[in-house]
C-alpha cells in the first residue's frame, strides 16, 4: 500500500484544525479545574445526562472518549492486562479494561497531546446511564471505589419496542432524583431555565451534526465513515456548548462545498456501503485507505448517528425531553426496530451492501449475532458481510483476514445495484 497512487490517499478535512483547537481548549479547562478544585468536574457516560450536569456548572469529562483515544493511539493493549490482573475479564468491554488499565499504570495519551497535562482530570462525581450497556456501571463503580467519589446512575430499559409513557416517566424521574445530590456536590442551585438553555445548544449541535452526516446522500459521498468517527468528537464531549455549534457550522459548510464540487472522500467512488457497529479504532486510517483503494465509500453508519438526539427540546419538560432523547437510540431498541432503521438508512443513502463489525468485547454494539444480517439480506436484496475484530483490543483483529473478506465483499457488490434512495 506504500505505493498507492495519490488518488488513493486519505483526503484531509480542513475543519480538523478548528476541531483540534476546541478539543484542546476543553482538556486544558478540565486540567486546570482538576488542579485548582473548581469548577467541579463530573465524569459522564457518553450517552448520559450531560445537559443536566452542564446546567449545574460542572465541567464534564467522558472516559469513553479517553478509551477511544487509547484505541486510536494503539496503546490499549499495553493497559488491558493491568485491568485483567485486578479481576476484569478480557472478554468484557475493552474500553473499560484499557481505560482502567491506563489509570492503574498512571499513564494517559493526554499527557503527550497537551502541555503540562499529566493525568486524566480528577472527578468530583461520576454519572452514568446504562442505556449503552451494564459495563458502564461497573466501569464507573470501579472509579468510585478507587477515588472515593460518588457514582450516580440511571438504569435505562433495554430491548425496547415502542417507547411508552411509563418508560419516559421512569427515566425522567430517575434524572430528577439526581438533582439534590448534584446540587450538593456542585454548590449550585438547579435552575430549569439554565437546563433549557443547555438543551437548546445541544439541540442545535444535533441538527448540524445530522446535516453533516446527511451530506452523504450525495454521490460521491463527501465524508468518510472513518472521518465521521473522529469529527463526532465535539458532539460527544462538547454538546451543550457554543463551541460545538460553531464547529459544526464550519464543518457543514465544508461538506456543502465538497458536494457542490462533487469532491468525494473516495476518488472515483464506485460503490457505497453501510458500516454497522463500532470502529476498529487502532486501524482507522489503514481501513480508510483500503476502502479508498477499492473505490468504495463507507457512506453511512449507525454509530455516528448515535449522537443525533432529535428528541431534545428546550420548550417541553426538559427531563422528559432528556429521557426520550437518551432512550430513543439504536442500542436500546429491539431487533425489529434496528432492522427498520438500517433498512431506511440503506435506502436513503443508496447503498450497495452492509458491513457488520462483530466487536469481540462489545456485544451490545455488535448487531450481527441474532440473525440481523441474514434478515436484512433477504428483505433488501443487498449483500451483507461480517468482519471480526474489536473496538480497542487488536489481538482480536486479523488484518489479513479482514482485508481478504472485504475485497471479496466488494467484488460481490459490483454485481448488485444500490438500494433506491427513499
Secondary structure, 3 states (H helix, E strand, C coil): CCCCCHHHCCCCCCCHHHHHHHHHHHHHHHHHHHHHCCCCEEEECCCCCHHHHHHCCCEEECHHHHHHHHHHCCCHHHHHHHHHHCCCCCCCCHHHHHHHHHHHCCCCCHHHHCCCCCCCCCCCEEEEECCCCCHHHHHHHHHHHHHCCEEEEECCCCCECCCCHHHHHHHHHHHHHHHHHHHHHHCCCCCHHHHHHHHHHHHHHHHHHHHHHHHHHCCCCCCCHHHHHHHCHHHHHCCCCHHHHHHHHHHHHHHHHHHHCCCCCCCCCCEEEEEECCCCHHHHHHHHHHHHHCCEEEEEEHHHHCCCCCCCCCCCCHHHHHHHHCCCCHHHECHHHHHHHHHHHHHHCCCCEEEEEEECCCHHHCCCCCCHHHHHHHHHCCEEEEEEECCCCHHHCCHHHHHHHHHHHHHHHCCCCCCCCC
